[in-house]
């Protein structure tokens, strides 16, 4: 009985397809698709990524800072090239600050609290990552 219904449905589908005919694309279909693709490529070039601060600015600033700190810490009064004034750099001597840091101790409960917080945050990040990866799997 199912075979008879399938044959009737097949005959019905064939009749409808023959009556309606096959659709053909318009004459300019290929040209319009290619023009749209070219427009998308142009848009992609227009919105290409450019960093806010160019790479050469980073290099120049790094070189200038290293030269500046090199002159400051090499004591320019001993060198022949003395453009920089003789500055008093006593504030770089941090003996009191280092002594205060050496005597500073954190309570054990605080250390254990931060350690457990770090473990739980890592575990939660792992769980969220696996959750989001499962949502984007294409089967």
Residue, then its C-alpha position, 0 to 999 in steps of 0.5 A: x500500500x505504501x508503494x502505491x502511495x509513493x508511486x502516486x506522489x512521484x507521479x504528482x510531483x513529476x506532473x507539477x514540475x513539468x507544468x511549472x517548468x524549471x526556473x532559469x537565472x536572469x541574463x545578468x546573474x553571473x555579472x551581478x554576483x561577481x560585482x557583489x563579490x568585488x564590492x565585498x572585497x573592496x569593503x574588506x580592504x577599506x576596513x582593514x586593521x590598522x593599529x592606533x600607534x604604529x610600530x615605528x613609534x613604539x621602536x623610536x620611543x623604546x630607543x629614546x627611553x633606553x638612551x635616556x635611562x642609560x645616560x641617567x644611570x651611567x653618571x654623565x658627570x664622568x663622561x665627556x658628553x654632558x648634555x644632561x645636568x647633574x641631577x640628585x638621584x637620591x630618591x632611587x636609594x630605597x633602603x627604607x622601602x626595601x627594609x619595610x618590604x622585608x619585614x612585611x608578612x601576609x597572614x596565612x589565612x589570606x594566602x590560603x584564601x587567594x590560593x583557593x580563589x585562584x584554583x576556583x577561578x581556573x576551574x570555572x574558566x575551564x568549565x566555561x570554555x568547554x561549555x562555549x566550545x560545545x555550543x559552537x560545534x557543527x555536526 
